[in-house]
Amino acid sequence: MLIANVGHNDQNMRNEIKFVHTNIIAKDWKKLAQFYMDVFECEPLYPERNLSGDWIDKMTRIPDVKIKGIHLKLPGYDNGPTLEIFEYNKASGTTNDQSINDLGFGHIAFHVSDVEDTIDKLIAMGGKKYGELIEKEITGLGILKTIYALDPEGNIIEIQNWKGK
């Protein structure tokens, strides 16, 4: 049995939910943001973020943390979700050598009109292929042309194009 409207809201009020952003933690936020602007035509949404102080220490549970970065407007959206690229002054020390089937955040995906052109641009800007380019007809959906790739810091990106239905 599902129970709706449970929580801090009044029983008669509906909790409105809206997806806001996806965050990538970068070694160099400026370089990584530029990669997404150059390859996927994301646009910066100012102001740049420069977060510090007691409030962010409490929120992150990291003493004396400083976070710098920016939100990028995703192509195809005027007021939609953003890609948030942040850099911490205190990195966790883990590398981003992920596999497509790791638990947690797996990848982000972009629909493009020309997959081959986009992968060429991605490689020219410091990214690399992760898997092979495939084209597959999916019954009821159309023809999918797609490839997984890595941004310059090793985050997985799916580049796809759907034709017909």
C-alpha positions in Angstrom: 0.0 0.0 0.0 1.3 3.4 -1.0 0.9 6.3 1.4 1.1 9.8 -0.1 1.8 13.1 1.5 3.6 11.7 4.5 6.2 14.0 6.1 6.4 17.6 7.2 3.8 18.9 4.8 0.2 19.4 5.8 -1.9 16.4 5.0 -3.8 18.3 2.3 -0.7 19.8 0.6 1.1 18.0 -2.2 4.9 17.9 -2.2 6.0 19.3 -5.5 9.3 17.8 -6.7 11.5 19.1 -9.5 14.9 17.7 -10.7 17.5 20.4 -10.3 21.0 19.3 -11.2 23.6 16.6 -11.6 27.0 17.3 -9.9 30.4 16.2 -11.1 33.4 16.7 -8.7 36.4 17.7 -10.8 40.2 17.9 -10.3 40.1 21.2 -12.3 36.6 22.6 -12.5 37.4 25.3 -15.1 39.0 22.8 -17.6 36.2 20.3 -17.1 33.5 23.0 -17.5 35.2 24.2 -20.7 35.2 20.6 -22.1 31.4 20.4 -21.6 30.9 23.8 -23.2 33.1 23.0 -26.2 31.9 19.4 -26.9 28.2 19.6 -25.8 27.4 23.3 -26.2 26.6 23.7 -22.5 26.5 27.4 -21.4 27.8 28.8 -18.1 25.2 30.1 -15.6 26.7 32.8 -13.5 27.7 33.5 -10.9 30.5 31.1 -10.4 30.3 29.4 -7.0 32.8 30.0 -4.3 31.4 28.3 -1.2 33.0 28.3 2.2 32.0 28.9 5.8 30.4 27.1 8.7 27.2 26.4 6.9 29.0 24.4 4.1 31.3 22.7 6.6 28.2 21.4 8.4 26.4 20.5 5.2 29.4 18.5 3.7 30.8 17.3 7.1 34.2 18.6 5.9 36.0 21.1 8.2 37.2 24.2 6.4 36.0 23.1 3.0 36.1 25.4 0.1 34.2 24.6 -3.1 34.5 26.4 -6.4 32.7 25.8 -9.6 29.8 26.6 -11.9 26.5 25.4 -13.1 26.1 24.8 -16.9 22.9 25.2 -18.8 22.3 21.9 -20.6 21.5 22.1 -24.4 17.9 21.8 -25.2 16.6 23.5 -22.0 15.9 27.1 -21.3 15.2 26.7 -17.6 15.9 23.1 -17.1 18.2 21.0 -14.9 21.9 22.0 -14.9 25.2 20.3 -14.8 27.0 21.4 -11.7 30.8 21.1 -11.9 32.6 21.6 -8.5 36.1 21.4 -7.3 36.9 20.8 -3.6 40.0 22.1 -1.8 40.1 18.8 0.0 39.8 16.0 -2.5 38.9 12.5 -1.3 41.9 11.1 -2.9 40.0 8.5 -4.9 40.4 8.4 -8.6 37.6 8.3 -11.1 38.5 5.1 -12.8 35.0 3.8 -13.1 33.3 1.0 -15.0 30.0 1.3 -16.6 28.5 -1.2 -14.1 29.8 0.4 -10.9 27.2 1.1 -8.2 26.1 4.7 -7.8 26.2 7.4 -10.5 26.9 5.7 -13.8 26.8 8.2 -16.6 25.2 11.2 -18.2 23.7 11.1 -21.7 23.4 13.6 -24.5 21.3 13.3 -27.6 23.1 14.7 -30.6 22.3 14.9 -34.3 25.7 13.5 -35.4 27.3 10.9 -33.0 30.5 10.5 -35.0 31.1 14.3 -35.2 30.5 14.6 -31.5 32.9 11.7 -30.6 35.6 13.3 -32.8 35.1 16.6 -31.0 35.2 14.8 -27.6 38.5 13.1 -28.5 40.0 16.4 -29.8 39.1 18.1 -26.5 40.8 15.4 -24.3 38.1 12.8 -23.9 38.3 9.2 -25.2 36.1 6.4 -26.3 35.0 3.9 -23.7 33.2 1.3 -25.8 32.3 0.8 -29.5 29.9 2.8 -31.5 26.8 0.7 -32.1 23.6 1.0 -34.1 20.6 -1.0 -32.9 16.9 -1.1 -33.8 14.9 -1.2 -30.6 11.4 -2.5 -31.2 8.8 0.2 -30.6 11.4 3.0 -30.1 13.4 3.3 -33.3 17.0 3.0 -34.3 19.6 3.9 -31.6 23.1 5.0 -32.5 25.2 5.3 -29.3 28.6 5.1 -27.8 30.0 5.4 -24.3 32.9 7.8 -23.9 35.0 9.4 -21.1 35.5 13.1 -20.4 39.1 14.2 -19.6 38.6 13.3 -15.9 37.2 9.8 -16.6 33.5 10.4 -16.1 31.3 8.3 -18.4 29.2 10.0 -21.0 26.7 8.4 -23.4 26.4 10.0 -26.7 23.2 8.9 -28.6 20.9 9.6 -31.5 17.4 8.1 -32.0 15.9 7.9 -35.4 12.3 7.1 -36.2 9.7 5.3 -34.2 
